[in-house]
Amino acid sequence: MIELEKRKLNYLGGIAKNRNISINKEGIIASMGIDKLADSLSEESFTEVKLNLDKEKPVWVATLEVEISH
């Protein structure tokens, strides 16, 4: 992913639930676990996506811009 960022390319990434992230909310940078961020989002923030694997599996997705804390 670092190489994609260097080339300024967009990508889709997933974050493990035990990772901390930093997010800019209304000009305030907050650092928290991804689980706490998910809990703070409204139901309307999530969109149902159906994955077609061996059998169809619905998952709920929220799209946000965050930074992974080091």
N, C-alpha and C positions, 0 to 999 in steps of 0.2 A: 504494500500500500504506500510505503514511503516513496517508491519510484513513481507511482501514479501521481502523488502529490507534487513531486518535483516537476513533473511535466504538466501540472495543472489540469489533470484529467479527472472527470467525475467517476465515482465508483460507489458501489453498494457494500457496506460493511456491517458486520454484526459484532456485538460487544457481549462478552461473558458477563453474567449477572454479578460476579464478584469484583468487577472492575469499577473504579471511580472515574467519573467524568466531570468536566467543567462545562457549564452552560451559561450563556449570557441571557439573563431574563430581565427585561426592562432596564438595561444599562447596569445591572448588578451581576457580577460573575459569581455563580454558586458552584460549589464542588459537592458532589454527592454520589452515592452508589446508583447504578442504573435501575435497581429495584425501587429505590425511593423516587427517582424521576418518573418511572412508570406509574407509581401510586399517585403522583401529583397531577397526572394528566386526566382530563375529562374523557368520558366515553366517546365523545365526538372526535377526539384526537386520533382515534384508532379506526382503521379501515380493514374489513374482512378481505382476506386474499385466500383463494383456494389453490393449494399446491396439488398438482397431479403427479403423485408418486405411484407406488403400487396400487394404492387406492386414494381417492380424493381426501385431502386433509385441510380443513379450514384453519387458518392462523390469523391473528390480529396484529396489524402493523401500524406503527406510528413513525412518521418521518421527521427527524429533528437534526439540527446541526449542532454537534458537540465536539469537545476535544477530550481525548483520553488523557487522564492525569498520569503523570510519570511517578 
